[in-house]
Amino acid sequence: MHFFNRKETTFIVAVLVFIFLISYVSYLASLRRTRDIERNYDISNLSAAIVKFKADFGFYPPSADNGEILACHIEDENIDYGKAKRLFIKDKVAHFNFLKENSRVCDWGIDSLNDLADLNYPAYITLIPKDSKHDKGRRYFYKSDGESFELYASYEGKSVESFNDEIVSKNIACGSAVCNFGKVFE
């Protein structure tokens, strides 16, 4: 029985290490692409829900200064969302301002986007998505004045088709990263 000599063994180990490294790098790139696809999906679904919200209320949900959606229910018996909806049915600006002053920031990955006047009405989106690397500081960014909205995220890779240098130039923080893609509705 013939064993490999030292040169042959070194060569075989080097080839195996090279194959392992290439496979590992490909695996990490695959995980990154999967997260980027998920971000694109999240932004598309959340945008669609926000558009449905506007179809019912005549305005997009307000935003907080830190880029979060400001349209979640506050447990306070003194706030009558139903009465406000009826009072402001023809005054969208007043209704928008009421909602901005009498709702809380929605928690990404926890809250849903609902009709606050009728919590039994089906949610526009049952779970407001959060970035898959939320725990590592990545966030989605939402900005709205009621008439238009902007929703941004940050891809990890730059080779994604919807990566947008124009959005990068705005230098909007998507948590620990700079936003580099998104949707704008006016």
N, C-alpha and C positions, 0 to 999 in steps of 0.2 A: 504494500500500500504506500502510495506516494503522497506526502503532505506538501503544501505550498511552501516555497522558500520565503525568506523575509521580504524580498522585493515584491513578490506576487501578493503576499498577504497585505502589505502596505498599499499596493495599488487597489486591491479589492475593497479594503476599508475606506480608502479615499473616494472611490466610486460610490460606495454606499452612503457615505456622509454627504457627498454632493447631491445624490438623488433625494436624500432626506431633506436637505436644505431647500432644494427646489420645490419639493412637495409642500414643505411647511410654509414657504413664502406664498405659494399658490393658494394654500388653504386660508391664510390670513387675508389675501386679496379677495377671495371668494366671500369670506365673512363680511368684509367691508362693503363689497358690492351688494350683498343681501341687505345690509343695514341701509344703504343708500336707496335701494328699491323700496324698502319699507317707509323711508322718509317721504319719498315721492307719493306713495300710496296714501300716507297719513295726510299730507298737505292737500291732495286732491279730494279726499273724503271730507275733511274738515271744511274746505272751501265750499263744497256742495251743500253741506249742512248750514253754513253761514248764509249762503244764497237763499236756501229755503226759509231761513229765519226772516230774511228781508222780505220775501214774498208774503209772509204772514203779517209782519209788523210795519213794513214800509221803510225800515232802516236796518243797517247792519248792527250787530251787538257792539256796544261800546268797548273800549280798551283801557287798560290801566297804563300808566306811564312806563312801566317796566316790560311792556310787551305781552301782557296776559289779557285774556278775555274777561271782561267785567260784566257778567250776566248770569251769575249763579245766585240761587235763592238764599236769602237770609232768614233764619228762624226768628221772626220778630212779629208778635201779634199786632203791633201798631202799623205794620206795613200791609196794605191791602192792594196786592198786585192786580187783582181782578177789577177793583174799582178804578184804579189808575188806567188800566187798559180801556175801560169803557169811557172814562173822562177824556182821555187823550186820543180817542179813535180818529179824530180829524186833525189833531195837532201832533204830528210825528216828532217835531223838535222837542216839545214839552214831554212827550212820552220817552224819548231817548234820554233826556236829561233826568227824568224821574228814575229810569232804570239805572243810569250811571250813578246816581246818588243813593239808590236803595237796593243795590245788589253787591255781591262780593266777588272778588277775583276767583275765577274757576281754577280748580287744581287740575293740572295736566295729568292724565292717566287715572283720575279718580272720579271727577264730576262728569255729568252729561250736560248737553245744551238743550234746555227745555223752554217751554212757554211758562214763564213764572206765574202767570195768572191761572193756569190750569195744569198742575203737575201730573194730571192723569192723561193729558194729551201726549201722544207719542213723541219721544225725544227726537230732536233734529239729528242728534248723534248721541248714541247711548254712552259712549266713553270718549271724552276729548283726549285725543292721543297725546302721548309724550314721546320724546326722542328716545330711541333704544339705548342711547348712552346718557340718559338723563342723570343717572347716578354718578357719571363722570363729568358733569357740568354742561352738557349740551342741552339746548332748549330750542323750542319753536318760538317765533316772535310774531305777535299779532298787533296791528295798529288800525284803528278805525275812528272816523269822525261821524259815523252814521250814514254818510252818503257814499263812502268808498271804504275799502279795506285793503290791507296788505298783509300777507301771511308768508313768513319766511322760515327757512331752515338752512342747515349747513351740511352739505355732502362732505364725506371724508375724502373722496377721490375727486380729482379735477377732470377726469376723462368722461364724466357723466354728461350725456347730451344736453340736459337742461341747466348745467352749470353756467352761471351768468356773471361775467366780469363787471357788468354795470351795477349789479346788486352788491358785489364785493366792494366797489368804489364808494358805496353809501356808508360803509363801515358800521353796519348794524350788528350788534352783538346778539348772537344766538347762544346765549350762555357763555361758555368758555371759547367758543369759535366765532368767526365772522360769518354772517349769513352769506350764502352764495347761490341760492335759488329760491324761487317762491312764486306766488301768484298775486296779482293786483287786480282788483275789480273797482271800476269807477262808474 
